[in-house]
């Protein structure tokens, strides 16, 4: 009997192709990081002399191309451009402006956990943002050492679990929505085991600057959360809204989130009654209730954005005289040691 020939060895099947990253992550990677490229896209090459290389090195420029598309070409005073372009003014040393303007360090409860107000704990979930706003009050924050995700959330969640007075958790950063959705789900699954947590608040600029982040996976996660959820977006000017932002915000509302906007009063961006009224009306048209209008946090490098208190109060009074009450955000300042935001 002639033995049958052995079957030829079959090659291993090729590895399954890696799933492509979500579209929002691809757009994130394509963000503009060179101030000169940004100016070139807007036809402002000659303005490069006013850019600060030192400021860009200390706090790098990052801005999604979709947000750039909402800027006015050939207008150095565009209110969206002014929020992201590193300028020589950032190098000025101004008395009263410090590295930690709001006392984050003094309010540390655990790695990545800040508690300034009774009943609320803020998680610094990540140091990443899709856009680096030049007035950011955490531009000097030591994210490498102080993010709640460092050890798989363990220290942060243990601190919250140990304090039964905490009934609201605030996800901040950086921008918490810069985390991949499975990472967010990992956090909230563990957070849901803490019985005294009754509300979740998410502070995010991504629905405005990178609305593609609001995808089906994120909405599925959001709609399954066991608590009432407030999403506090951050828009400072009506021009930050467009159809893509409107769609993202509508999707968040459809997933059950309550939407609020907090803005910062910024010289050269929204320091007029018309600009503030347009912002309130445009945000409300997008389904977002005006919440806070913050006076600038006096962090080093941002003094050129400051509006004096007397002028801020006058603007706010004129805004209240023009708009219905529910369209008027509260004018506030954060003061280290206060039990809440201080009304002005």
TAVEN-V914809 format. One record per helix or strand of 2 or more residues. SS is the DSSP state (A for helix, B for strand). FROM is the first residue (numbers start at 1). LEN is the number of residues. Records with the same first field share a line. If there is no record, write none. Layout:
SS = FROM-LEN ; FROM-LEN
This chain:
A = 23-7 ; 35-7 ; 45-6 ; 53-6 ; 65-4 ; 79-6 ; 88-4 ; 105-3 ; 154-8 ; 176-3 ; 181-11 ; 206-4 ; 211-3 ; 216-8 ; 238-3 ; 243-12 ; 273-13 ; 303-3 ; 309-14 ; 325-3
B = 108-3 ; 113-2 ; 120-5 ; 168-5 ; 199-6 ; 228-6 ; 258-7 ; 289-6 ; 330-4 ; 342-2
